[in-house]
Amino acid sequence: MAEVSSWIAVVDDDPAVLKALSRLLRSHAYKVHTYGSGKEFLASLSDGLPRCLIVDLQMPVMGGQALQEHLIRNGYGIPTIMVTAHHDAAHQENLRLADLLLKPLQDSTLLAAIDRAINVPREEL
């Protein structure tokens, strides 16, 4: 199993979202790694696990739900915040999410969700 690191991963297929979230999180002293797809993020896991994962629900090829299901199936306990523009995302309850946030994201809401997520004991994931 990969070692837990002190960074936050952001996975989104929109480069503008990746840039904006990276800037926001870095401005609050978080170390951030960004990924344009779920597959790109999975390929990075051998380098260590993030403290928290922020992932978009709707992405081509491997969306946030498929990524989270893969992580759970393979024993990766990463506190995950799913973000979506779709208000009908209630079916995500079985994915052990730290939070489900609706776009457009409010900075304070996202930062509070991250704070809660990184303080969840790993054994509870």
DRENDO-1510 file (C-alpha; in Angstrom, 1 decimal, always signed):
<recs>
REC; n; res; u; v; w
REC; 1; MET; +0.0; +0.0; +0.0 .
REC; 2; ALA; +1.3; +3.5; -0.8 .
REC; 3; GLU; +2.3; +5.8; +1.9 .
REC; 4; VAL; +0.1; +8.8; +2.9 .
REC; 5; SER; +1.6; +12.1; +2.0 .
REC; 6; SER; +0.8; +15.7; +3.0 .
REC; 7; TRP; -0.7; +16.9; -0.3 .
REC; 8; ILE; -4.2; +17.3; -1.8 .
REC; 9; ALA; -5.1; +15.8; -5.1 .
REC; 10; VAL; -7.6; +17.5; -7.5 .
REC; 11; VAL; -9.0; +15.5; -10.4 .
REC; 12; ASP; -11.0; +17.4; -13.0 .
REC; 13; ASP; -11.1; +17.3; -16.8 .
REC; 14; ASP; -11.4; +21.1; -17.0 .
REC; 15; PRO; -8.0; +22.8; -17.0 .
REC; 16; ALA; -9.6; +26.1; -15.8 .
REC; 17; VAL; -11.1; +24.3; -12.7 .
REC; 18; LEU; -7.7; +22.7; -12.0 .
REC; 19; LYS; -5.9; +26.0; -12.2 .
REC; 20; ALA; -8.5; +27.8; -10.0 .
REC; 21; LEU; -8.6; +25.1; -7.3 .
REC; 22; SER; -4.8; +24.8; -7.3 .
REC; 23; ARG; -4.5; +28.6; -6.8 .
REC; 24; LEU; -7.1; +28.6; -4.0 .
REC; 25; LEU; -5.6; +25.7; -2.1 .
REC; 26; ARG; -2.0; +27.0; -2.5 .
REC; 27; SER; -3.1; +30.4; -1.2 .
REC; 28; HIS; -4.2; +28.6; +2.0 .
REC; 29; ALA; -0.8; +26.8; +2.3 .
REC; 30; TYR; -1.9; +23.4; +0.9 .
REC; 31; LYS; +0.4; +21.4; -1.3 .
REC; 32; VAL; -1.6; +20.5; -4.4 .
REC; 33; HIS; -1.2; +18.0; -7.3 .
REC; 34; THR; -3.7; +18.2; -10.2 .
REC; 35; TYR; -4.8; +15.6; -12.6 .
REC; 36; GLY; -6.8; +15.8; -15.8 .
REC; 37; SER; -8.4; +12.4; -15.5 .
REC; 38; GLY; -9.0; +9.6; -13.0 .
REC; 39; LYS; -6.6; +7.3; -14.9 .
REC; 40; GLU; -3.9; +9.9; -14.6 .
REC; 41; PHE; -4.5; +10.1; -10.8 .
REC; 42; LEU; -4.5; +6.3; -10.4 .
REC; 43; ALA; -1.1; +6.1; -12.2 .
REC; 44; SER; +0.3; +8.5; -9.6 .
REC; 45; LEU; -0.6; +6.4; -6.5 .
REC; 46; SER; +2.7; +4.5; -6.4 .
REC; 47; ASP; +4.2; +7.9; -5.4 .
REC; 48; GLY; +2.0; +8.1; -2.3 .
REC; 49; LEU; -1.5; +8.8; -1.3 .
REC; 50; PRO; -2.9; +12.3; -0.8 .
REC; 51; ARG; -4.4; +13.5; +2.5 .
REC; 52; CYS; -7.6; +14.4; +0.6 .
REC; 53; LEU; -9.0; +13.9; -2.9 .
REC; 54; ILE; -11.2; +16.4; -4.7 .
REC; 55; VAL; -12.8; +14.9; -7.7 .
REC; 56; ASP; -15.4; +15.9; -10.3 .
REC; 57; LEU; -18.3; +13.6; -10.6 .
REC; 58; GLN; -18.8; +14.1; -14.4 .
REC; 59; MET; -15.7; +13.4; -16.4 .
REC; 60; PRO; -15.2; +11.4; -19.6 .
REC; 61; VAL; -13.8; +7.8; -19.5 .
REC; 62; MET; -13.6; +7.6; -15.7 .
REC; 63; GLY; -15.8; +9.9; -13.8 .
REC; 64; GLY; -15.6; +10.6; -10.1 .
REC; 65; GLN; -18.0; +7.7; -9.1 .
REC; 66; ALA; -16.0; +5.1; -11.1 .
REC; 67; LEU; -12.7; +6.5; -9.6 .
REC; 68; GLN; -14.1; +6.3; -6.1 .
REC; 69; GLU; -15.4; +2.8; -6.6 .
REC; 70; HIS; -12.0; +1.7; -7.9 .
REC; 71; LEU; -10.3; +3.2; -4.9 .
REC; 72; ILE; -12.7; +1.5; -2.5 .
REC; 73; ARG; -12.4; -1.9; -4.3 .
REC; 74; ASN; -8.6; -1.7; -4.1 .
REC; 75; GLY; -8.4; -0.7; -0.4 .
REC; 76; TYR; -7.4; +2.9; -0.8 .
REC; 77; GLY; -8.9; +4.9; +2.1 .
REC; 78; ILE; -8.6; +8.5; +0.8 .
REC; 79; PRO; -10.9; +11.1; +2.2 .
REC; 80; THR; -12.8; +12.2; -0.9 .
REC; 81; ILE; -14.8; +15.3; -1.7 .
REC; 82; MET; -16.9; +14.8; -4.8 .
REC; 83; VAL; -18.0; +18.0; -6.7 .
REC; 84; THR; -20.8; +18.1; -9.2 .
REC; 85; ALA; -23.0; +20.5; -11.1 .
REC; 86; HIS; -25.8; +18.0; -11.0 .
REC; 87; HIS; -28.2; +18.4; -8.1 .
REC; 88; ASP; -29.5; +14.8; -8.5 .
REC; 89; ALA; -26.3; +13.3; -7.1 .
REC; 90; ALA; -28.0; +11.8; -4.1 .
REC; 91; HIS; -27.1; +8.3; -5.3 .
REC; 92; GLN; -23.5; +8.9; -4.2 .
REC; 93; GLU; -24.2; +8.0; -0.5 .
REC; 94; ASN; -22.7; +4.5; -0.9 .
REC; 95; LEU; -19.3; +5.8; -1.9 .
REC; 96; ARG; -18.0; +6.8; +1.6 .
REC; 97; LEU; -17.5; +10.4; +0.6 .
REC; 98; ALA; -16.2; +12.9; +3.1 .
REC; 99; ASP; -18.4; +15.4; +1.3 .
REC; 100; LEU; -20.5; +16.0; -1.8 .
REC; 101; LEU; -20.4; +19.7; -3.0 .
REC; 102; LEU; -22.4; +21.4; -5.6 .
REC; 103; LYS; -20.9; +23.7; -8.2 .
REC; 104; PRO; -20.3; +26.5; -8.3 .
REC; 105; LEU; -18.1; +25.9; -5.3 .
REC; 106; GLN; -17.9; +28.5; -2.6 .
REC; 107; ASP; -14.3; +28.9; -1.3 .
REC; 108; SER; -15.3; +28.8; +2.3 .
REC; 109; THR; -17.4; +25.7; +1.8 .
REC; 110; LEU; -14.7; +23.8; +0.0 .
REC; 111; LEU; -12.0; +24.8; +2.6 .
REC; 112; ALA; -14.3; +23.7; +5.5 .
REC; 113; ALA; -14.9; +20.3; +3.7 .
REC; 114; ILE; -11.2; +19.8; +3.2 .
REC; 115; ASP; -10.5; +20.6; +6.9 .
REC; 116; ARG; -13.1; +18.0; +7.9 .
REC; 117; ALA; -11.8; +15.4; +5.4 .
REC; 118; ILE; -8.2; +15.6; +6.4 .
REC; 119; ASN; -9.1; +15.2; +10.0 .
REC; 120; VAL; -11.0; +11.9; +9.5 .
REC; 121; PRO; -9.0; +9.0; +11.0 .
REC; 122; ARG; -7.9; +6.7; +8.2 .
REC; 123; GLU; -9.4; +3.7; +10.0 .
REC; 124; GLU; -12.9; +5.3; +9.6 .
REC; 125; LEU; -12.6; +5.3; +5.8 .
</recs>
